[in-house]
Amino acid sequence: MELKYTIKRSVKRRKLTITVERDRSVIVHAPEGISDEKIEQIVASKRQWIYEKINHPQKYQDLPHAPGKELISGESILYLGRQYRIEIVKTGLSEIKFAQRFFIPNVQMSRRAEILQKWYIEKAKEKIIPRVKYHARQLGVDVSMIKIVDNRYRWGSCTLNDNVNFNWRLIKAPMFVIDYIIVHELAHLIEANHTPRFWNIVKAQAPTMEKAKTWLKENGQLLEMVI
């Protein structure tokens, strides 16, 4: 089976690293001077590890026919794991309103994707940050900073400075999925690697872990869509 990968070179990079993104694409981050032949050798030596990552439950397969939607009345969009209908309001509304459906002002139609993204980001801050604080207390970890970020390649991440970042697109997922991603990142502040101890910590704090992994595998691409 041919292993396809994309090479990204940088003059600032000193070390070659390989990442497998959520959509199962393989990216080789390489120093500027390294040859294609050397990269091929290194990738070949890491072949088993790469295939294990490709088949990891948090990765997802492309949908056979990715659904294309428009922000028009009658369509529906995701929020906290459920699809809610859109209604375009012609008068009396200046910003998005949510009440078991999305009311979008007609005057904002030219910027509808932009204003919807801003709405999602605000809701992500409102709902995800308190959950991070809750789980941090439960796990007994100290978090320096919590950020909601625009990152197309990670649901969440943590840094050496005990900062944690979460993708705003997570607000489209059910809360049990959000909780799993939060706990996953916070558990890295206790155990850096994906050891049995790490997974025991995650499962104890997020008992629906396997259900969340399955949801992400089946629906992850839906979160990536613009709307």
C-alpha positions in Angstrom: 0.0 0.0 0.0 1.5 3.3 -1.1 2.0 5.8 1.7 1.2 9.4 0.5 2.6 12.4 2.3 3.2 16.1 1.9 6.6 17.7 2.6 6.8 21.1 4.1 10.3 22.6 4.3 11.5 25.4 6.5 14.9 27.2 6.8 14.1 27.6 10.5 13.5 23.9 11.2 16.4 21.9 12.5 14.7 18.5 13.0 12.4 16.5 10.8 9.0 15.6 12.3 6.0 13.7 10.9 2.4 14.5 11.9 -0.8 12.8 11.0 -3.6 15.3 10.8 -7.2 14.6 11.9 -8.2 14.0 8.2 -5.5 11.3 8.1 -3.2 13.3 5.8 0.5 12.8 6.6 2.7 15.9 6.8 6.5 15.8 6.9 8.0 19.0 8.4 11.6 19.0 7.2 14.7 21.3 7.3 15.5 23.1 4.1 18.6 21.1 3.2 17.3 17.5 3.5 16.9 15.5 0.3 13.7 13.8 -0.9 15.6 10.5 -0.8 16.5 11.0 2.9 12.9 11.9 3.7 11.7 8.8 2.0 14.0 6.7 4.0 12.9 8.2 7.3 9.2 7.9 6.4 9.7 4.3 5.5 11.4 3.6 8.9 8.3 5.2 10.6 5.8 3.4 8.4 4.2 1.3 11.2 3.9 4.3 13.5 2.3 6.3 10.8 -0.3 3.7 10.0 -1.1 3.4 13.7 -1.7 7.1 13.8 -3.8 7.0 10.6 -6.1 4.5 12.2 -6.3 6.3 15.5 -10.0 6.8 16.6 -9.6 10.6 16.7 -8.9 10.6 13.0 -11.8 10.7 10.5 -12.3 9.5 6.9 -13.5 11.9 4.3 -17.3 11.7 3.7 -18.1 10.1 0.3 -20.0 13.3 -0.6 -19.3 16.1 1.8 -22.6 17.9 2.4 -22.8 21.4 0.9 -25.0 23.9 2.6 -26.0 27.4 2.2 -27.0 29.8 5.0 -30.6 30.1 3.8 -34.0 29.6 5.4 -34.9 25.9 5.8 -31.3 24.7 6.0 -29.9 23.4 9.3 -26.5 23.8 11.1 -24.8 22.1 14.0 -24.7 23.3 17.5 -23.8 21.1 20.5 -24.3 18.0 18.5 -27.8 18.8 17.1 -28.9 20.3 13.8 -31.0 23.5 14.1 -32.9 25.1 11.4 -32.0 28.5 9.9 -34.6 31.3 9.5 -33.7 34.5 7.7 -35.4 37.5 9.4 -36.0 40.4 7.1 -36.8 43.1 9.7 -36.3 43.9 13.4 -33.1 41.9 13.9 -29.5 43.2 13.8 -27.6 40.1 15.0 -27.9 36.3 15.2 -30.4 35.1 17.7 -30.7 31.4 18.8 -33.9 30.0 20.2 -34.1 26.4 19.2 -33.3 27.6 15.7 -31.0 30.2 14.2 -32.5 33.5 13.4 -30.2 35.4 11.0 -30.9 39.0 10.1 -31.3 39.5 6.4 -29.1 42.7 6.6 -26.2 40.5 7.5 -26.6 38.0 4.7 -23.5 39.1 2.8 -21.4 38.4 6.0 -23.5 35.5 7.3 -20.6 33.0 7.4 -18.4 35.5 9.2 -21.0 36.5 11.8 -22.0 32.9 12.4 -18.3 32.0 13.1 -18.1 34.9 15.6 -21.3 33.6 17.3 -19.8 30.1 17.5 -16.6 31.5 19.0 -18.5 33.5 21.7 -20.5 30.4 22.6 -17.3 28.3 22.7 -15.8 30.8 25.2 -19.0 30.8 27.2 -19.5 27.0 27.4 -16.0 25.4 27.0 -13.9 27.6 29.3 -16.0 26.8 32.5 -15.8 23.1 31.6 -12.0 23.3 31.4 -11.9 24.9 34.8 -14.3 22.3 36.3 -12.3 19.3 34.9 -9.0 21.0 35.9 -10.3 21.1 39.5 -11.4 17.5 39.4 -8.0 16.3 38.0 -6.1 18.6 40.4 -4.1 20.3 37.7 -3.2 24.0 37.4 -3.9 25.7 34.0 -2.2 29.0 33.3 -4.4 30.1 30.4 -7.3 28.8 28.4 -7.8 30.0 24.8 -10.4 29.4 22.2 -8.5 29.3 18.9 -8.9 28.9 15.2 -6.9 25.8 14.4 -8.0 23.5 11.6 -5.6 20.7 12.6 -6.2 20.1 16.3 -9.3 19.8 18.5 -7.2 20.8 21.4 -3.6 21.3 22.5 -1.5 22.0 25.6 1.8 23.8 25.9 4.9 23.5 28.2 3.7 26.5 30.0 0.5 24.7 31.1 -1.7 26.7 28.7 -4.5 24.8 26.9 -6.1 25.7 23.6 -9.4 24.5 22.1 -10.7 24.7 18.6 -13.8 26.9 18.4 -15.4 24.3 16.0 -15.8 22.0 19.0 -18.9 23.9 20.0 -20.7 22.1 17.2 -20.1 18.8 18.9 -22.1 17.2 21.8 -21.0 18.2 25.3 -19.8 14.6 26.0 -17.4 15.0 23.1 -16.2 18.4 24.3 -15.7 17.0 27.8 -13.6 14.2 26.4 -11.3 16.6 24.4 -10.9 18.8 27.4 -10.0 15.9 29.7 -7.7 14.5 27.1 -5.7 17.7 27.0 -5.7 18.3 30.7 -4.5 14.7 31.3 -1.4 15.6 29.3 -0.5 18.0 32.1 -0.2 14.9 34.3 1.1 12.3 31.9 2.8 13.7 28.7 2.5 10.5 26.6 -0.4 8.2 25.6 0.6 5.6 28.2 -1.9 3.2 29.9 -1.8 5.5 32.9 -2.8 8.4 30.6 -5.8 6.6 29.2 -6.9 5.4 32.7 -6.9 9.1 33.8 -9.0 10.1 30.8 -11.5 7.3 31.1 -11.9 7.9 34.9 -12.8 11.6 34.3 -14.6 11.1 31.0 -16.4 7.7 31.2 -18.0 8.3 27.8 -14.5 8.4 26.2 -15.2 5.5 23.7 -18.5 7.0 22.7 -16.8 10.4 22.1 -14.0 8.8 20.0 -16.7 7.0 17.8 -18.6 10.3 17.4 -15.5 12.1 16.3 -14.5 9.4 13.9 -18.0 9.4 12.3 -18.8 13.2 12.4 -15.4 15.0 12.7 -15.5 16.3 9.2 -18.9 17.9 9.8 -17.2 20.2 12.4 -14.6 21.3 9.8 -17.2 22.7 7.4 -17.4 26.4 7.2 -20.9 26.3 8.5 
